């Protein structure tokens, strides 16, 4: 790890450094993850939700050192998601943290997550359409920030908890999007920079993600998925419905309180 200068970041970007010992991965973790264990370090995008939590657990088992990145973009549950991010980072003993403000996504609008004039619709899991909660091209912004940071600190991998098979159908969660962005990294960074995007849960169902999280000891109780409430999950939005269905299918009790 090298070349990281905190003063080079704008004051609006909040990097939080805390001391703490990393929680060692279980000896059997390597048999539970998609990839073989890797040496080195990685940037893990952590929204605070269930998918990013399990992705972080997988990344923890595969890497010697992790850096956690979180984006605040004016979403309705911004404060609650940030709390979940901090608690997950504490759990995994991650001291290198970066919180990036992407408020321009709220100004762009077009999503019920960032525009108060667009209601968060009740879930319709049988629908094949893209729900109002889609934030246009959001994951490209997240990956761009993660790539910049990874190149500066010398991280070899970026982990993101995108899910394609059993999800809301967001276009920037498809495997081909990440394949294309991998090429963007290759042509848009220094010749000596080698950064790999890893999407370890992208082909899993939500129930499989819950089961994998339980196997890895992921702290699902610390996660937050609801799109519109910060005290108790609403149980009605798309994200809550997918989460509730996943826990039922996995035969696991959801530890998050619902209204």
C-alpha positions, 0 to 999 in steps of 0.5 A: 500500500502506498502513495496515499495522501489524505490531504490531496482529497477535497474537504467534502470527501470524508475519509475516516480512519479508526484503529482496530484489529481486523477480525480474522477469517475463519479457516474454512472461509476459503471453501465458501467464496467464489474465488481462491484466496488472494494476497494483497488489498482490495477496495470494497464498496459497502452501501450498508445493505445485505448484498454489500455485507456478504460481499464484504465477508467474501472480500475479507476471506480473500484479501489481506487488507480491505478498504471500505468505500461508501457513497452518499448521494442524497438517498432517502435513507442516507443517514441510516445507510451510513450508520450501517456502513460504519458498523460493518467497518467496525465489525470487520476491523477496517480502518481505511474508510472513504465516504464519497459525496455524490450529491449531483445524483440527487440534483440529476434526479429521476429516481424515487430514492433521490427525488421526494416528488417521486413516491417510492412504489410498493413492490411488485416482484412479478413486474419485469419493468425497471422500478422507480428506485433505479438511480440512473447509471449510479454504479458507474459513479461508484466504480469510478470513485472506487477505481480512483481510490484503488489506483492511489492506494495500490489496491488490486481488486474492487468488490461490489455486491451487484446482483443480476439474477434475483433483483430489481432489474437495474441495468447497471447490475448486469454482468455485461456492465461490469465486463465493459467497465473492466475494459474502461479501467484497463484503458483509463488507468496507468499502464502499470495499474492492474485492478480487477472488478469482482462481483462475487454474488452477481449470479446468486439468488437473494436466498443464496446470498443470505445462506452464504452470509450465514456460512461466513458469519456476516453480521446481517443484523447490522445491515439496512435495506429499506428504501424509505424508512430509517427507524423500522423497515417499511416492508413494502418497498422493492428492497424490503420485499426482496429481502423478506422473500430471501430470508423466508426462502433461506429459512433464516429469521430476518434480524431487522425490525419492520413496521 
